[in-house]
Amino acid sequence: MSYDVIYLGGGPGGYVGAVTSALLGQKVAIVERKKIGGTCVNIGCIPADAALAGADALYSYSLGVFDGKISLNFKLNVQRAREIAKKTSEMASSVLSSLGVEVIAGEGKLVEKGIKVNGKILEAKNVVIATGASPNTADIDGIDSVKPITRDNFWDIEDLPQRVVVLQGGEPASDMLEIAQILSSAGSKVTFLDENDEIFPWEDPELASALREALQAKGMEFKMGIEPISVEPGKVVYKEGDEEKEIAFDALMISYGWMPNVEGAEEVGVETELGFIKVDEFGRTNLPWLYAVGDVTTHMSAASAMHMGRVVAYNMVGKKISMNYDQFPRGCATIPELEGVGLTEDGAKRLGIKPIVGTAYLQANEKAIVEGKAEGMVKLVADEKGKIIGGGVLGSHASEVIHEIVLAMRMKAGLEDLAFSNYEHATISESLQEAALKALSNLA
């Protein structure tokens, strides 16, 4: 069987890429070992967002305009999230079917100009690796003696654990923080033991610190700069400063980043770097017939994978569309949400750029105030000429607001473009205008 393109993996990158290729008139197949939608739809973004919506509704109760007492039913909240994930996966499968994309269930292996699956070799003019990544392990004595909560098994939990400990370090996984907040909102006592000095060490430190403080105010506990020593069933021993301590748990979580699923890639000559597949600005590997998108290329988010899937679909039919890797938003769907794009203030300085920064705090934003969600801020980063090179948003609707900064970067817009655009009132987006005006004053 021969195709124009085969996508190995039906997650966000593979699914969106396949849809785009089909719309461009290509004969397309997807090889997927589990469910269409991948991690994001089935056990990641979609169910997490659904369960966090329940948590958000609970936090809104604190406005003090409701009578009586209210609590979050953990089982019902998780059940609703599972149902939404199932419907979303079914919807994605229906779209693929309507476009004539052939979905092949099985464990696919990359071969020369094709995929081997279920004992057969499927040939294609082009192949796209969209196999995602798996959670990294932690090198801690005794860690294998405990079965931790993971994104894979979390949605099958029946009983709410009372004491949850999260071991975190390296480049933490945002979905573990989201799951931790789902548990905390339902009544679990959640404690993070983090080897880093701040959560999300790659993000703007003011934004990351403010997120941690906001989550602490909602009942979660963070111990930073911790050195884990050992794990045994029900207990973690760790070092805080010069003092050795221990903490009991009913459930353990581990958040040490991701390892790409690249099995078999090097066998056909694919170049990798630090375990990840190397791609050029068009998403192509060193092999002219082979492309890769998403987590396997270091761009670790569903949004990045989807964008890359669209771009490679066009490039495989002769277009020359660049990825704009520096414009991929990076986010966490906690409450409040955290989003960033481009360079942080510190990142700009490391590149020898003198950053012009403007910050607007949501405690002065009318929309945030009336919603009872005035925690957070908007930060813009520009170069010495006022061109926007990055920014971050912490707060309600951050995942919507960040797109204006992304578009500004794509259009090579400057601070004046945001400062003197017309904004609706009252909106969270107005904080972008305020941040731009403050940065302009710093530029002057």
N, C-alpha and C positions, 0 to 999 in steps of 0.2 A: 504494500500500500504506500502511495507517495502523496505528499502534501506540499503546499507552498511553504507552510511554517508549522512547526510543532512547538508547543509550550510545555516544558517539563515543570509541572507545578501549577495548580489551579487556585493559588492564593490571589491577593490583590494585584500583583504584577502580572501573573499569568492570565488571570481572568480578564482584566481590563485590556491587556495586550491582545488577547484572542478576540474580544469583542471588536476592538479597533481594526485588527487585521481582516476580520470578516466583513466589516463595513467597507473596507477598501477592496473587496472583491476577491480576497485570498481564500484558498482551501485550507482550512485550519483544523488542527486537533490539539486537545489538551490531554496530557497524561497526569493523572492525580491519584495518589495512593490512599487518600482519605476522603474528605468532603470538599466540594467546590466552595471557594471562599477562603480556604486555608485557615491559618491561625487567626487572622483578624476577624473574620465573620463568625467562626465557630467557637473559638475559645479566647479571643483577644478583644479587639476594639469594640465590636458590636455588643456582645453580652456585658462587657465591663461598663460601657456607656449606659446601657439599659439599667444595670444595677445601681450605678452611681446616680442615675436620675431619681431612683427611689431614695437614696441618701440625701440628695438635694432637696427633695420634697420634705424630708424630715427636718433638715436644717431651716427651711423656710418657716416651719412651725414656730421657731424661736422668735419670730417677729412679734409675738404676743397678741395676735388678733384672733386666735382660735380659743374655743372653750374646751375644757377637759384635758386629759392626758393622751399622749400618742406615742407609739413606739413602732419601730420598723420590724416587720416580720421577715426574718432572714430567709426562711424557706420559700415564702411567696415571692420575695424579691428575686431570688435566684431562679425560681421557676419561671417567672416572667422573662428574665434575661435569656434563659435557655430557649423559650418559645420564640422570642424575637430572633435569636441567632438561627434557629431552624428555618423560620420563614424567610429570612434574608438569604440563606444558602439555597433554598428552593427557588427563590426568585431569580438568583443568579443563574442557576441551572436552566431555568425556563428561558431566560434571555439568550443563553448560549444555544439552546435547542432551536429557538426561533430564527437564529442567524445561520443555522446549519453547521455550527461548530461541533465536531465529534469529540465527545468526552470518553476517554478510555480509562477505566479503573484498573490500577495496578501499580507496582513498583517499577518505575522506569529507570533505565540505565543509559547513559550517554554513550553513543558509538559514533563512528565516522559518518557525519551528515545524516544522523538519525537517532532514534531511540529504540532500545530493545525493551519490550514489555510483554509479559505473559508468553514468553517463548518466541515471540515474533519480532522482526525488525521493521520499524516504520521509517521510511526515508522521507527527507524533506529538503527543499532548497535552502531553508534556514531553520535553525533551532534556537530557542530562547530558554536559558536556564532561569527558572523562577522558583527555586526550591527552598528559599527562606533560611532560617537559622534555628538552632536549638539552644536552650539555656546552658550557660557555662557552669561548670562545677566549681566548688570551693575546696581549696587544699587545706582542710582543717582536720585535725586528728579526731577520728570517730564519726565523721560526718555521714559515713555510709551506714551507721547503725540506726539512722532515723529516716523514715519516709516523709519527705517534706511536702507541703502544699505547693503545687505548681499550677500554672495556667491550664495544664491538661486535666488535672484531677479536681481542681477547685469547684467546678460546676456540678460535681457529683456529691459534694459534701451534704450530709443530711443534718448533722447537729453542729450548732455554732460553737467553736472552741472558745473557751473563756480567756485563756492566756496565749497570745501569739507572739513569737519572737522572730524578727526578720534579720538575718545575717546579710549584710550588704557591703559591697566594696567594688574596686575596679571601676568599670563603667556600668553603673546599675541599670537594671531594666525598669522602665517606667511602668510596665503593666503590673509589676509586683507592688509598687506603691499604690496603684489603683485598687488592686485586690485587697491590700491592707486597709484602705479606707472603707471599702465595702464591709469588711469584717468589723472595723471599728464603729461604723455607723449603726451596726446591728447590736453592739454591746460588747464585742471582744476588747480586751485590754491588749493593745498592740504596742510593742517596744522594738525600735530599730537599734541594732548594734552595728554601726557604720564605721568602716575602716577609714573612710574619707573624712576630710575636715568639714565638708558640706555636701548635702545631697546634690546630685547632678553636677559634678565638679567641672564639667565643660561649659556650664551655663553661666550667665552673668551672676556673680556672687550675691548682689543685692536682691535679685529676683529669687534665686534659690533659697537664700536665707529667709526671705519674706514668706515663701511657700512653706518652709519648715515651721515657721512660727505660726502660720495660719492653721496648719494641720495639728500642731500641738494644742492650739486653742480649742480644737474640736475633739481633743482627748487622746491623741496619739503621742507617744513618747519617743524622743530621739536622743541617743547617746553617740556623739561624734568622736572620731579619732580613737576608736576602740580596736583592741587587738584580740581577736578570738583565739582561744587556746585549745579548747576541746569541746566536743559535743558527745552527749550520751542521752539515751532515751529520757526525756523529761527535763533535761538540764543543759545549759550552756555555761562553760567557764570562760571568762574573758578578763583582759587586763585593761584597766582604766587608769591612765597615768602610771604610777608605780604600784598600784594596788590591784591584787587579784580578787575578782568577784565572781559570783555565779547568779544565774537567773533561771527560774523554773518556767516551763512552757507546756501547754497542751498540744500546740501545733507549731511547727517550724517552717519558715520560708527562707529561700536563698535567692539573692539577687546580685549576681556577679557578671551580668552582661550576657553576650551571645557568642556562639560559635557557628560559622556558616555551614550549611549542608552542601558540601561540595564533593561528596563521594563519587569517584569515577571520573571527575573532570580532568585531573592530571594525566590519567591513562591515555587520553586522546590528545594530549599536548597543550592543554589550557594553562596559560600562565597565571600564577597566583602570587599574592604578596601578603605575608602574615596570615595565610590561610584563606584569604578572600580572593575572589576572581577579579583580575584586572580588566577594566573596560576603558575605552576611550570616551571622548565627549559625545559620541553617538550611541554608546551602549554596546559597542562591538568588542569582542575579545581579540586576542592575537590570531584567531582563526576566522577567516573572512565569512564563513557560513554560520558562525556561532555568536550569539548575543547573550547578555546576562542582565538581570534587573533585580532590584530590591536588596534584601538582607545579604545575599551572597556576595555583593559588591561593596560592602561596608555602609551602604545607605540604609540605615536600620529603621524604617518606618513603613507603614502601609501606604501613606501618602507618597513617599518617595518611590515605592515600587509601582504604584499606579501611574505616576507621571512617567517613569521610565518605560513602563509597558506601552503607553500611548506613543511615546517618542520612537522607540525601536520599531513599532508597527509601521510607522510612516517611513522610517529610514530603510526598512527592508524592501520598500517599493520604490526606492530611488530618491527619496527626499534627503536633505542634509539639515536636520534639526538638532541643535545642541541641547544638552541636558540642563545647563545652568545649575550645576551641583551646589554652588554657593547660595542658591535661592530656595533650597529645600527647607520647609518649616520643620521644626523639631518640637514635639509637644508631649504633654502629660495631661490626661483627662481628669485629674483630681479636682476636688472642689476646695479652693479655686483652681481654675485651669492655669497651666503654665505653657507658654509658647515662645519660641525664639526663632530667628532666622538671620542668616548672614553672620557678620562679625559682632562679637561683644566688644565692650570698651577695652577690656584687657587684651582680647585677641587682636584688635586693631593696633594697639601699642606694640605687641610682639612682632608685628609686620612692619614696624617703623612708621605707622600712620599716626598723626596727632588727631585723636578723635574729638569731634564736637558732639556733645551729649545733651539731650534734653529729657527730663523725667517729669511725668505728670502722675500724681497720686490719686487713686480712686476715692479716697476719703473726701475729695473736693468735687467729685463728679456726681451731678444730680441724679442721673439714672441709677448709678450704683447705690446711692443713698436710699432712693425710694424702694429699690429692690431688697434693701437690707444686706447688700453684698459689697460694702465699701472697702474691702480689703484688697490690696494689690496696687499695681502701677502699670504705666506704659513708659517704655524707654526707647528713644531713638538714638541711633549712632550714625553720624555723618563724617565724611572726610573734611579736610581743611577748606575745600571749595564748597561745602554744603551738600554734596551728593550723598544720598542715603545709602549706607553700606551694611546696615543691620538694625536689629531692634529686638525687643522682647515685650511680652504682655503677660501680666499675672492678674487674674481676676475673672469675673463672670463674663462669658462670651469671648474669652481670649482666642479660642480656636476660630472664631469668625473675624475678629479684629485683625489678627495677624496677616490676613490676606492682603490688606491694604499696604502693609509694609512690603510684602512679597511683590506686589504689582509695582510699587514705587521703585523697587530695586530693578525689576525687569525693564521698566520704562526709563531707567537711569534718571529718575526724578530727584529733585532737590528738596531741601527743607521748605523753601518757599511754596512749592507745589502743594504740600500738605498744609502748611500754615494758612494759606489763603484760598483753599478749597472751601466750598459751602457744605456745612454739616447739618444734619437734622438734629433737633433738640427735643427731648433730652436723650442722649445716646452715650454708650460707652465709647464709641468711636471718636467722640469729641475730645477725648483725652489724647488722641493722636495729634490733633490740632494744637492742643495746649503744649504737648511735648515738643512739637516742631517750632512753635513760637519761642519757647524757652531756649531751644538749641540755637535758633537764629540770633537771639540776644547774646548768646555765648560766642557765636561766630563773629558778630559785630565787634 
